[in-house]
């Protein structure tokens, strides 16, 4: 339970960080990187 909570918090923090970056740098490449990072994190948690 603690691990799940820690990973969920980390995922939300990373997602919010990338959303903030997207606001400052609205670049397609950065959007692809942020999307890939979020999908990769979700895949890691599901594994």
C-alpha positions, 0 to 999 in steps of 0.5 A: 500500500505504501509503495502504491501510494509512493508511486502514485504520488511520484507519477502525479508529480511528474505529470504536473511537472511535464504539464508545467513544462508544456505551458512554458515550452509549447513544443510538439517534441516536448509533448511527445516526450511528456506523453511517452514518459507518462505512458512509460510510467503507467506501463511500469506500474502495471508490470 
